[in-house]
Amino acid sequence: MAKQFSGMYAALMTGMDEAGEFSPDRQRNIDVYVLRQGLAGLYVGGSSGESGLMGTDELLAQQAVVAESARGHDARLIAHVGVPSLRDSVALARRAEALGYHALSALPPHAYPFSDDEVLAYYRELSAATALPLIVYEVPIRTGRPFGLDTLVQLLEMPGVGGIKFTSTDLFKFSMLRRRCPESLFFFGFDEVYITGAALGADGGIGTTYSILGRLYVALDAAMRAGDLARAQELQDLSQRFVEALLDVGVLPGMKAAFRAIGVDCGPTRAPLTPKIADAEARMKAVLDQAEFKRWLA
């Protein structure tokens, strides 16, 4: 994948109505806010968007709404299409291509303990289903197991595979993989320690909290590329304080509460996701009302 896809991408959230159904209007509210932040683009239909709790029909509808929202904006769209059924993944991929998305990404199949060969076969068929570049995904906290270095190299060397979203604390493996596959694009997936991925050569990041604080993460990435470590550390510390508050509330319910706290009508998370505390919105508002955070809000 050409390096023009590098940069910082918001892992987009999903708008829901009060009954927990997909809401196109509330999706547009989220899109409008996120698109104002100067990010490289949007990562649509991933875990941050509650995709594991959504049906394929809803994910297809969301793709269309976001594509319409992004029209006229200088934003690249990456469609996450990784669902347990390869058939459904291919359908999502082909629809994204038809809608004008720029790239695809996919969790490895994770509903059963698939073998490495089965995972490789899944990605091989998915990458051949469209002409869009595919970003594979290493995320042991979601799949329950890390892939070995050799398996990841095989994935990145597949025709049609342009890069990887690496959401793992195994930074040595990240470095070895970059050396083995220098032409691939590397996105780092842990918002709260993005600075470490950038120091090891990440081409950009894809993160949940970018949806609220995208401008901060763009500045953090720019500071790292300029060699301004002190500035980067200052911005990473600020992002960590926001993540700490999210952990108190629950990450996705906390993000929805944060959106509501800044006036973005996004709706609730879908059951069984619920806030850990009763005053989630007040907790997130107290954080974002602080001057050091307010300056980064779109």
C-alpha positions as a Markdown table, in Angstrom:
| # | Residue | x | y | z |
|---|---|---|---|---|
| 1 | Met | 0.0 | 0.0 | 0.0 |
| 2 | Ala | 1.4 | 3.4 | -0.9 |
| 3 | Lys | 2.3 | 5.6 | 2.0 |
| 4 | Gln | -0.3 | 8.1 | 1.0 |
| 5 | Phe | -2.6 | 6.1 | 3.3 |
| 6 | Ser | -0.4 | 7.0 | 6.3 |
| 7 | Gly | -1.7 | 9.2 | 9.1 |
| 8 | Met | -4.2 | 9.2 | 11.9 |
| 9 | Tyr | -7.7 | 7.7 | 11.5 |
| 10 | Ala | -10.6 | 7.8 | 13.9 |
| 11 | Ala | -12.1 | 4.4 | 14.7 |
| 12 | Leu | -15.6 | 5.7 | 14.2 |
| 13 | Met | -18.4 | 5.1 | 16.6 |
| 14 | Thr | -22.0 | 4.2 | 15.7 |
| 15 | Gly | -25.1 | 6.3 | 16.3 |
| 16 | Met | -27.9 | 4.5 | 18.0 |
| 17 | Asp | -31.5 | 5.5 | 19.0 |
| 18 | Glu | -32.9 | 5.1 | 22.5 |
| 19 | Ala | -33.9 | 1.5 | 21.7 |
| 20 | Gly | -30.4 | 0.6 | 20.6 |
| 21 | Glu | -31.2 | 0.5 | 16.9 |
| 22 | Phe | -28.9 | 2.0 | 14.3 |
| 23 | Ser | -29.8 | 5.7 | 13.7 |
| 24 | Pro | -28.6 | 7.3 | 10.5 |
| 25 | Asp | -29.3 | 10.7 | 11.9 |
| 26 | Arg | -27.2 | 10.2 | 14.9 |
| 27 | Gln | -24.5 | 8.6 | 12.8 |
| 28 | Arg | -24.4 | 11.8 | 10.8 |
| 29 | Asn | -24.0 | 13.8 | 14.0 |
| 30 | Ile | -20.9 | 11.8 | 14.9 |
| 31 | Asp | -19.6 | 12.0 | 11.4 |
| 32 | Val | -19.9 | 15.8 | 11.2 |
| 33 | Tyr | -17.9 | 16.2 | 14.4 |
| 34 | Val | -15.2 | 13.8 | 13.6 |
| 35 | Leu | -14.7 | 15.1 | 10.0 |
| 36 | Arg | -13.9 | 18.6 | 11.4 |
| 37 | Gln | -10.7 | 17.4 | 13.2 |
| 38 | Gly | -8.2 | 17.3 | 10.4 |
| 39 | Leu | -7.6 | 13.5 | 10.6 |
| 40 | Ala | -6.4 | 11.5 | 7.6 |
| 41 | Gly | -9.7 | 9.6 | 7.6 |
| 42 | Leu | -12.2 | 7.4 | 9.2 |
| 43 | Tyr | -12.1 | 3.7 | 10.0 |
| 44 | Val | -15.7 | 2.6 | 9.7 |
| 45 | Gly | -17.5 | -0.5 | 11.2 |
| 46 | Gly | -14.8 | -1.6 | 13.6 |
| 47 | Ser | -14.9 | -2.7 | 17.3 |
| 48 | Ser | -15.2 | 1.0 | 18.4 |
| 49 | Gly | -18.4 | 1.1 | 16.4 |
| 50 | Glu | -19.9 | -1.8 | 18.3 |
| 51 | Ser | -19.7 | -3.9 | 15.1 |
| 52 | Gly | -19.6 | -7.1 | 17.1 |
| 53 | Leu | -23.2 | -6.3 | 18.2 |
| 54 | Met | -24.5 | -5.3 | 14.8 |
| 55 | Gly | -26.0 | -7.2 | 11.9 |
| 56 | Thr | -24.5 | -7.2 | 8.4 |
| 57 | Asp | -27.5 | -5.2 | 7.2 |
| 58 | Glu | -26.8 | -2.5 | 9.8 |
| 59 | Leu | -23.1 | -2.4 | 8.8 |
| 60 | Leu | -24.0 | -2.0 | 5.2 |
| 61 | Ala | -26.4 | 0.9 | 6.1 |
| 62 | Gln | -23.7 | 2.6 | 8.2 |
| 63 | Gln | -21.2 | 2.3 | 5.3 |
| 64 | Ala | -23.6 | 4.2 | 3.1 |
| 65 | Val | -24.3 | 7.0 | 5.6 |
| 66 | Val | -20.7 | 7.6 | 6.3 |
| 67 | Ala | -19.8 | 7.7 | 2.6 |
| 68 | Glu | -22.4 | 10.4 | 2.1 |
| 69 | Ser | -21.2 | 12.3 | 5.2 |
| 70 | Ala | -17.6 | 12.3 | 3.9 |
| 71 | Arg | -18.5 | 13.5 | 0.4 |
| 72 | Gly | -16.7 | 16.8 | -0.2 |
| 73 | His | -14.2 | 16.2 | 2.6 |
| 74 | Asp | -10.6 | 15.4 | 2.2 |
| 75 | Ala | -10.9 | 12.2 | 4.2 |
| 76 | Arg | -9.9 | 8.6 | 3.3 |
| 77 | Leu | -12.4 | 5.9 | 4.3 |
| 78 | Ile | -11.3 | 2.5 | 5.5 |
| 79 | Ala | -14.2 | 0.0 | 5.8 |
| 80 | His | -13.7 | -2.6 | 8.5 |
| 81 | Val | -15.4 | -5.8 | 7.1 |
| 82 | Gly | -14.1 | -8.4 | 9.5 |
| 83 | Val | -17.1 | -10.5 | 10.7 |
| 84 | Pro | -17.0 | -14.2 | 11.5 |
| 85 | Ser | -18.6 | -15.3 | 8.3 |
| 86 | Leu | -16.4 | -14.9 | 5.2 |
| 87 | Arg | -19.5 | -14.6 | 3.0 |
| 88 | Asp | -20.7 | -11.6 | 5.0 |
| 89 | Ser | -17.2 | -10.1 | 5.0 |
| 90 | Val | -17.0 | -10.3 | 1.2 |
| 91 | Ala | -20.4 | -8.7 | 0.9 |
| 92 | Leu | -19.3 | -5.8 | 3.1 |
| 93 | Ala | -16.1 | -5.5 | 1.2 |
| 94 | Arg | -17.8 | -5.3 | -2.2 |
| 95 | Arg | -20.4 | -2.8 | -1.0 |
| 96 | Ala | -17.6 | -0.6 | 0.4 |
| 97 | Glu | -15.8 | -0.7 | -2.9 |
| 98 | Ala | -19.0 | 0.3 | -4.7 |
| 99 | Leu | -19.5 | 3.2 | -2.3 |
| 100 | Gly | -16.1 | 4.6 | -3.0 |
| 101 | Tyr | -14.2 | 3.6 | 0.1 |
| 102 | His | -10.4 | 3.7 | -0.3 |
| 103 | Ala | -9.3 | 0.6 | 1.6 |
| 104 | Leu | -10.6 | -2.3 | 3.7 |
| 105 | Ser | -9.6 | -3.8 | 7.0 |
| 106 | Ala | -10.7 | -6.9 | 8.9 |
| 107 | Leu | -10.3 | -8.7 | 12.2 |
| 108 | Pro | -9.2 | -12.2 | 11.7 |
| 109 | Pro | -12.1 | -14.7 | 12.0 |
| 110 | His | -12.5 | -15.2 | 15.7 |
| 111 | Ala | -15.8 | -17.0 | 16.5 |
| 112 | Tyr | -14.0 | -20.3 | 16.7 |
| 113 | Pro | -10.4 | -21.4 | 17.4 |
| 114 | Phe | -9.4 | -21.2 | 13.7 |
| 115 | Ser | -6.0 | -22.5 | 12.6 |
| 116 | Asp | -3.4 | -20.2 | 11.1 |
| 117 | Asp | -4.1 | -21.9 | 7.7 |
| 118 | Glu | -7.8 | -21.1 | 8.0 |
| 119 | Val | -7.0 | -17.5 | 8.9 |
| 120 | Leu | -4.7 | -17.2 | 5.9 |
| 121 | Ala | -7.3 | -18.7 | 3.7 |
| 122 | Tyr | -9.9 | -16.1 | 5.0 |
| 123 | Tyr | -7.6 | -13.2 | 4.3 |
| 124 | Arg | -6.6 | -14.6 | 0.9 |
| 125 | Glu | -10.2 | -14.8 | -0.3 |
| 126 | Leu | -11.1 | -11.5 | 1.2 |
| 127 | Ser | -8.2 | -9.7 | -0.4 |
| 128 | Ala | -9.1 | -11.1 | -3.8 |
| 129 | Ala | -12.8 | -10.1 | -3.5 |
| 130 | Thr | -12.1 | -6.4 | -4.5 |
| 131 | Ala | -9.5 | -4.2 | -5.9 |
| 132 | Leu | -9.1 | -2.3 | -2.6 |
| 133 | Pro | -6.0 | -2.7 | -0.5 |
| 134 | Leu | -6.6 | -4.7 | 2.7 |
| 135 | Ile | -5.3 | -3.9 | 6.1 |
| 136 | Val | -5.0 | -7.0 | 8.2 |
| 137 | Tyr | -5.2 | -6.9 | 12.0 |
| 138 | Glu | -3.2 | -8.2 | 14.9 |
| 139 | Val | -5.2 | -7.7 | 18.1 |
| 140 | Pro | -4.7 | -10.5 | 20.7 |
| 141 | Ile | -6.9 | -8.8 | 23.3 |
| 142 | Arg | -9.9 | -9.3 | 20.9 |
| 143 | Thr | -9.1 | -12.6 | 19.3 |
| 144 | Gly | -7.6 | -14.3 | 22.3 |
| 145 | Arg | -4.3 | -15.3 | 20.7 |
| 146 | Pro | -1.4 | -13.5 | 19.0 |
| 147 | Phe | -0.2 | -14.6 | 15.6 |
| 148 | Gly | 3.4 | -15.7 | 15.2 |
| 149 | Leu | 5.8 | -13.5 | 13.3 |
| 150 | Asp | 6.0 | -15.9 | 10.3 |
| 151 | Thr | 2.2 | -15.9 | 10.0 |
| 152 | Leu | 2.1 | -12.1 | 10.0 |
| 153 | Val | 4.8 | -12.0 | 7.4 |
| 154 | Gln | 2.7 | -14.4 | 5.2 |
| 155 | Leu | -0.3 | -12.1 | 5.6 |
| 156 | Leu | 1.6 | -9.0 | 4.7 |
| 157 | Glu | 3.1 | -10.7 | 1.6 |
| 158 | Met | -0.3 | -11.7 | 0.2 |
| 159 | Pro | -1.4 | -10.0 | -3.0 |
| 160 | Gly | -3.8 | -7.2 | -2.2 |
| 161 | Val | -2.6 | -6.8 | 1.4 |
| 162 | Gly | -1.2 | -3.4 | 2.0 |
| 163 | Gly | -0.6 | -3.1 | 5.7 |
| 164 | Ile | -1.5 | -4.0 | 9.2 |
| 165 | Lys | -3.3 | -2.5 | 12.2 |
| 166 | Phe | -1.1 | -3.6 | 15.1 |
| 167 | Thr | -2.9 | -3.5 | 18.5 |
| 168 | Ser | -0.5 | -5.5 | 20.7 |
| 169 | Thr | 2.0 | -4.8 | 23.4 |
| 170 | Asp | 4.6 | -7.0 | 21.7 |
| 171 | Leu | 6.6 | -4.2 | 20.4 |
| 172 | Phe | 9.6 | -6.4 | 19.6 |
| 173 | Lys | 7.4 | -8.3 | 17.2 |
| 174 | Phe | 6.2 | -5.0 | 15.8 |
| 175 | Ser | 9.8 | -4.0 | 15.1 |
| 176 | Met | 10.8 | -7.4 | 13.6 |
| 177 | Leu | 7.7 | -7.3 | 11.4 |
| 178 | Arg | 8.6 | -3.8 | 10.1 |
| 179 | Arg | 12.1 | -5.0 | 9.2 |
| 180 | Arg | 10.8 | -8.1 | 7.4 |
| 181 | Cys | 8.1 | -6.1 | 5.5 |
| 182 | Pro | 9.4 | -2.6 | 5.0 |
| 183 | Glu | 7.0 | -1.8 | 2.1 |
| 184 | Ser | 3.9 | -2.5 | 4.2 |
| 185 | Leu | 1.9 | 0.2 | 6.0 |
| 186 | Phe | 1.9 | 0.0 | 9.8 |
| 187 | Phe | -0.9 | 1.5 | 11.9 |
| 188 | Phe | -0.5 | 1.4 | 15.7 |
| 189 | Gly | -3.7 | 0.7 | 17.6 |
| 190 | Phe | -3.2 | 1.6 | 21.3 |
| 191 | Asp | -4.2 | 5.3 | 21.7 |
| 192 | Glu | -2.8 | 5.7 | 25.2 |
| 193 | Val | 0.8 | 4.7 | 24.1 |
| 194 | Tyr | 0.8 | 5.8 | 20.5 |
| 195 | Ile | 4.1 | 7.5 | 21.1 |
| 196 | Thr | 5.8 | 4.1 | 21.4 |
| 197 | Gly | 4.5 | 2.9 | 18.1 |
| 198 | Ala | 5.5 | 6.1 | 16.4 |
| 199 | Ala | 9.0 | 5.9 | 17.9 |
| 200 | Leu | 9.3 | 2.4 | 16.4 |
| 201 | Gly | 8.2 | 3.6 | 12.9 |
| 202 | Ala | 4.4 | 3.4 | 12.7 |
| 203 | Asp | 3.0 | 5.2 | 9.7 |
| 204 | Gly | 0.0 | 6.3 | 11.7 |
| 205 | Gly | -2.6 | 5.3 | 14.1 |
| 206 | Ile | -6.2 | 4.1 | 14.2 |
| 207 | Gly | -7.9 | 4.8 | 17.5 |
| 208 | Thr | -11.2 | 5.1 | 19.4 |
| 209 | Thr | -10.4 | 8.3 | 21.3 |
| 210 | Tyr | -9.3 | 10.0 | 18.1 |
| 211 | Ser | -13.1 | 10.5 | 17.5 |
| 212 | Ile | -13.2 | 13.1 | 20.3 |
| 213 | Leu | -9.6 | 14.3 | 20.4 |
| 214 | Gly | -8.5 | 13.8 | 16.8 |
| 215 | Arg | -6.8 | 17.2 | 16.7 |
| 216 | Leu | -4.6 | 16.3 | 19.7 |
| 217 | Tyr | -3.5 | 13.0 | 18.1 |
| 218 | Val | -2.7 | 14.7 | 14.8 |
| 219 | Ala | -0.5 | 17.1 | 16.8 |
| 220 | Leu | 1.1 | 14.2 | 18.7 |
| 221 | Asp | 2.0 | 12.4 | 15.5 |
| 222 | Ala | 3.4 | 15.6 | 14.0 |
| 223 | Ala | 5.5 | 16.2 | 17.1 |
| 224 | Met | 7.0 | 12.7 | 16.9 |
| 225 | Arg | 7.8 | 13.2 | 13.2 |
| 226 | Ala | 9.4 | 16.5 | 14.0 |
| 227 | Gly | 11.6 | 14.9 | 16.7 |
| 228 | Asp | 9.9 | 17.0 | 19.4 |
| 229 | Leu | 9.8 | 14.4 | 22.1 |
| 230 | Ala | 8.9 | 16.8 | 24.9 |
| 231 | Arg | 5.9 | 18.0 | 23.1 |
| 232 | Ala | 4.8 | 14.5 | 22.2 |
| 233 | Gln | 5.1 | 13.4 | 25.8 |
| 234 | Glu | 3.0 | 16.3 | 26.9 |
| 235 | Leu | 0.2 | 15.4 | 24.4 |
| 236 | Gln | 0.4 | 11.7 | 25.2 |
| 237 | Asp | 0.0 | 12.4 | 28.9 |
| 238 | Leu | -3.1 | 14.4 | 28.1 |
| 239 | Ser | -4.5 | 11.6 | 26.1 |
| 240 | Gln | -3.8 | 9.1 | 28.9 |
| 241 | Arg | -5.7 | 11.3 | 31.3 |
| 242 | Phe | -8.7 | 11.0 | 29.0 |
| 243 | Val | -8.3 | 7.3 | 28.7 |
| 244 | Glu | -8.1 | 6.9 | 32.5 |
| 245 | Ala | -11.5 | 8.6 | 32.7 |
| 246 | Leu | -12.9 | 6.3 | 30.0 |
| 247 | Leu | -11.7 | 3.2 | 32.0 |
| 248 | Asp | -13.6 | 4.4 | 35.0 |
| 249 | Val | -16.8 | 4.7 | 32.9 |
| 250 | Gly | -16.3 | 1.9 | 30.4 |
| 251 | Val | -14.5 | 2.7 | 27.1 |
| 252 | Leu | -17.4 | 2.7 | 24.6 |
| 253 | Pro | -20.1 | 3.9 | 27.0 |
| 254 | Gly | -17.6 | 6.5 | 28.2 |
| 255 | Met | -17.0 | 7.7 | 24.6 |
| 256 | Lys | -20.7 | 8.0 | 24.0 |
| 257 | Ala | -21.1 | 9.9 | 27.3 |
| 258 | Ala | -18.2 | 12.2 | 26.2 |
| 259 | Phe | -19.9 | 12.9 | 22.9 |
| 260 | Arg | -23.2 | 13.8 | 24.6 |
| 261 | Ala | -21.2 | 16.0 | 27.1 |
| 262 | Ile | -19.9 | 18.2 | 24.2 |
| 263 | Gly | -23.3 | 18.4 | 22.6 |
| 264 | Val | -23.1 | 15.6 | 20.0 |
| 265 | Asp | -26.3 | 13.6 | 20.0 |
| 266 | Cys | -25.0 | 10.1 | 19.4 |
| 267 | Gly | -27.3 | 7.9 | 21.5 |
| 268 | Pro | -26.4 | 5.1 | 23.9 |
| 269 | Thr | -24.3 | 2.0 | 23.4 |
| 270 | Arg | -26.1 | -1.2 | 22.5 |
| 271 | Ala | -26.9 | -3.7 | 25.2 |
| 272 | Pro | -25.2 | -5.4 | 26.9 |
| 273 | Leu | -22.7 | -2.5 | 26.9 |
| 274 | Thr | -23.6 | -0.2 | 29.7 |
| 275 | Pro | -21.6 | 2.5 | 31.8 |
| 276 | Lys | -19.9 | 1.3 | 34.9 |
| 277 | Ile | -21.1 | 4.4 | 36.8 |
| 278 | Ala | -24.4 | 6.2 | 37.1 |
| 279 | Asp | -23.1 | 9.7 | 36.3 |
| 280 | Ala | -21.1 | 8.8 | 33.2 |
| 281 | Glu | -21.9 | 12.0 | 31.3 |
| 282 | Ala | -21.1 | 14.2 | 34.3 |
| 283 | Arg | -17.8 | 12.4 | 34.7 |
| 284 | Met | -16.8 | 12.9 | 31.1 |
| 285 | Lys | -18.0 | 16.5 | 31.0 |
| 286 | Ala | -15.8 | 17.3 | 34.1 |
| 287 | Val | -12.8 | 16.1 | 32.2 |
| 288 | Leu | -13.6 | 17.8 | 28.8 |
| 289 | Asp | -14.5 | 21.1 | 30.5 |
| 290 | Gln | -10.9 | 21.4 | 31.7 |
| 291 | Ala | -9.0 | 24.1 | 29.6 |
| 292 | Glu | -6.3 | 21.8 | 28.5 |
| 293 | Phe | -8.9 | 19.5 | 26.9 |
| 294 | Lys | -11.3 | 22.1 | 25.6 |
| 295 | Arg | -8.7 | 23.6 | 23.2 |
| 296 | Trp | -8.5 | 20.3 | 21.4 |
| 297 | Leu | -12.2 | 19.8 | 20.8 |
| 298 | Ala | -13.5 | 20.4 | 17.3 |
